[in-house]
């Protein structure tokens, strides 16, 4: 059966502004980053030397030091690019903490003083070894 309900105007209720604000969220404190051990630092530096040897070589095959195919592809592409203009790598700067590391090094391309560039490499600690996670070269003006 159909029941007719009396039409009622909606009731407006004034809300206190403070009651309608969402509580401020408090950011969780960052997780403590475990400092790298001396062994991890040495292994990261070794991995960096392996990478720069590979990049500077026109004939060396890619070593098994990659966390993903994108990093290996980027390094192989860079190695091929550097074949025409061999590179000299400066002493790298390192940031190592927990399970992440970053290597930054300047490089000079070619014997004729090609454009200077910076190589940025990110590594990830995985199963007791450092693996190259990302690699990028930025030419400097």
N, C-alpha and C positions, 0 to 999 in steps of 0.2 A: 504494500500500500504506500501511496505517496503521502508524505507528511509535509505540510507547508510550515517552514520555520519563519518566524518574524525576522525581517531584515534588520540587522543591527549595524550601526556605524562602527567601524574599527576603533578600538580604544587606543589612544596614543599615550604612551607612558614616557615621561621624561626620565632619561637616564643620566646619572651622574657621570661626568667625563672620566673621572678617575676609575669608575667601575667598568667603563668600556675599553680602557687601554689594556693592551696585552702586557703582561708582566715582562720586564726587561729580561732578556736572556743573558745568562752569565756564561761566557765562554769557558769551556772546560780548560783546565790548565794543560799546557802542552805536555805530551808524553816525554819523559826524560830520554835524551839521546845518549846512548851508550858510547863513550869515547872509543875510538879505534885502538886496537892493540898494536904494539910495535910490529907484530907479524903482518897484520892487515895493511899497515902503512907500507911495509917493504913489498908485499905482494901487489899492492896498487901501483907502486913505482915500477915494479917489474912489468906489470901489464901495460903501463904507459910506454915503456921502452919497446916492448913487443909491437905495440901499435905504430909507433913512429918508425921503427925499422920496416914494417910492412908498407907504410905509406911512402917511404923514401925509396923502396925497391921497385924496380920496373918488372921484376920477374917473380917475386915471392908470391906464392899462393896465400889466400886468406887463412890465417891461423884460427883454431877453434876457440876464439875469445869473445864471442858475441852472445848477448842476452836475447837478441831478436834478429830477424832477417832484415828489418829496416836499417839497423845499425851496420850490419855487414854490407848491405847494398850501398849505403852512404860512404863507407870506408873504401870499398872497391872502386866506386865512382871517383872518389877523391884521389886514390892511388893512380888511376888511369889519367886523370887530369894533370897530376904532378909528373908523369913520365916525360912530357915535353920540356918541363921546367923543374928540374930537381929542386927539392926543398932542403933548407937547413933549419933545424928545429932548435929553439932556445931551451934553456933549462926550464922545465915546467913548474908552475905553481900548483899546489894541491890544497884541497879542502876535503878532509875525510872525517866523517862522523857516522857512527852507527853502521848502517848497511848501505850508505850512499857515499860516493866520492866524486869529486870533480877535478879534472885536470885542465889547466889553461896554459897554452904555450904560444909564443910568437913564432912565426915561421917566415923565412925569406925565400921567395921562389926564384929559381934561375940564377945562373952565374952572372948575369948582366944586371942584377939588381931589380928583379921583377917586383911587383907590388907586395908590400908587407901584408901579412894576414895574421889572424888569431885563430887558433884551433881550440874548440871547446869540446871536451869529452866528459860524458857522465857514465859512471860505472855503478853497478849494483852487486852487492855481496850475495852470492847464491851458492849454497852447498859447499861452503868453505873456500870459495874463490871469487875473484872479481871478474865480472863480465861487462863488456862494453854495451851500454844501454842506449846511448845516443852520441852522435858525433856531428859536428857542424864546423864549417870554416867561414870566417867572416873577413873579407878583404877590407883593409883599412884605407881611408882616403889619402 
